[in-house]
Structures are given as structure tokens and as C-alpha cells.
Amino acid sequence: MQKRIALIGLGEAGTAFAPGLSALRTCFDIDPAHGRIDGVRRATSVEKALAGVEAALSLVTADQALAAAMAAAPHLSPGALWFDMNSVAPATKRAAAALIEAAGGRYVDVAVMAPVHPARTGVPLLLSGAHAEAGAQTLRAIGFSTVRVVAGAVGRASSIKMIRSVMVKGIEALTAECVLAAARADVLDEVLGSLDASPAPDIWAERADYNVGRMLQHGLRRAAEMEEVVRTLDALGTGTAMSRATAIRQHEMGRLGGMPAPAGLAAKLALINSAREVEAA
């Protein structure tokens, strides 16, 4: 028999997933005015939402993920699965897991690895933790089509998500800083065209190896250039947060390297870690 599930949190993700979840029986959101799901009973409390269900999807705001687990734990049926699908740090997930497991529930760390629109229940999900395999079976059964288990304890899936966001969200922030300044300086078309003329490698492993190598070999010179970038953007008044941080990181890498970098990303990372250990000693 298909498990009965509850949905906790009726924001963008919750309302995107709900239409594709045939086993969804009840939902709850702390904000009475937040979200509606046609044909699904909206409970007036977490306790009522969780009554009689075998699994629950937690899709609250990141700052409420731990609070949601704390509120839900006493009301979960023994052995019920708690799918923590919130974008939070591994330590937050481990703290939530401790609450759920102590109350007799089964906690699953779930990382949502792409925007929920337009994919909805086809969005890629990564699962980790002791109950990840059981969780994957349940998620597939209720309508999620792209589910993968990664070996490791609670926190492994969220580590992948959080660290990936350094790049994904960082590129978005860099893009905004770049194009706002380019538009203010009336050179937007030229800047974008110059970027098209020097494309990066398509494979991220190759791109990371190349980028780290350039920083190790030329970081000090590039840091000096980035200080001039900061002066340029300060004069335009469009914001410099990302460029200032880039100058700091380039200087650090250049100071640690300052020579042709060894071949391969692993060797470069080993060099950086070794140099950091020497400095810390």
C-alpha cells in the first residue's frame, strides 16, 4: 500500500511538488495565509498534519528547518520518514536528525539540486543517511522521478548542495556585479562580447584545475589588478563586494603558490593545503 504523506511548508517548492504527489494527504504551514493546495486537507497544526502519515516532506524556509523538525518530532508515528529537503548546512541537518531519531522517526537528508520550476517532481534529489535507501524507494513511489542516494551519513547530501552553491550563487552574484558596472560605464556589449571570445572549458573538473592553477601562478599580479577593478567600480558606484573578495582570494593563492603549479587539480589542492599547514604551524 502506498504511504500516506504530509507536506510541511507551502512555499515555492512545496506548492511545486504537491500536484505530482498522489499520496499527499495533508499539509501545514505556519503562516495561515501561505499557499493553498487543491484537494489536500490543510491542517491547523503540525500535530494534526502528521497524524496517521508514514512520511513527511519538510520544505520550510532555511531558517525554520531545525524548528520544524523540533515541532514535528513528538508527533511522528514510530518509524515515519522525515524528509528534510531544506537548503541548510550539514550541521543543521545533523541537529534535526538527532531530534527526529530520538523521537522514533527516520530522518533522511535530501538535497534539491536544481530549481523546482519547471521540473517539479522531476527535479534531481540527492539523499544521504542511514535511511536514505528506504527514503529513495518512498520518494520514487510517491512521484519523484530523479532520486539518487549518495553514500554517507546525514549531512553528505547537504554538503554537496551547499558547496555547489558557492559556485552557482557566486557566479550569479559576479554576473550582477559585472553587468551593472558595464552598463553604467556604457560598455556592456563590449564586455559581454569579450567574454564570449574566451570561453572556459565545458568540463568543470578541467575548469577548476585551470582556474586554481592560474591563481597559484599569477595570483599576486591578479590581486593587484583586482584592486584596480575595485577602484573602477567604486568610481561607478555600482558595488564591489565580489571584486573585493576576489582580490583577497587571488592574493592568498598567489602567496601560497607563486610558481608554475603542479599538474592535476588534486596536486594543486595538496600544495595549497600543505602551504596552509606550514603557515599555521
Secondary structure, 3 states (H helix, E strand, C coil): CCCCEEEECCCHHHHHHHHHCCCEEEEECCCCCCCCCCCCEECCCHHHHHCCCCEEEECCCHHHHHHHHHHHHHHCCCCCEEEECCCCCHHHHHHHHHHHHHCCCEEEEEEECCCCCCCHHHCCEEEECCCHHHHHHHHHHHCCCCEEECCCCCCHHHHHHHHHHHHHHHHHHHHHHHHHHHHHCCCHHHHHHHHHCCCCCCCHHHHHHHHHHHHHHHHHHHHHHHHHHHHHHHHHCCCCHHHHHHHHHHHHHHHHCCCCCCCCHHHHHHHHHHHHHHHHC
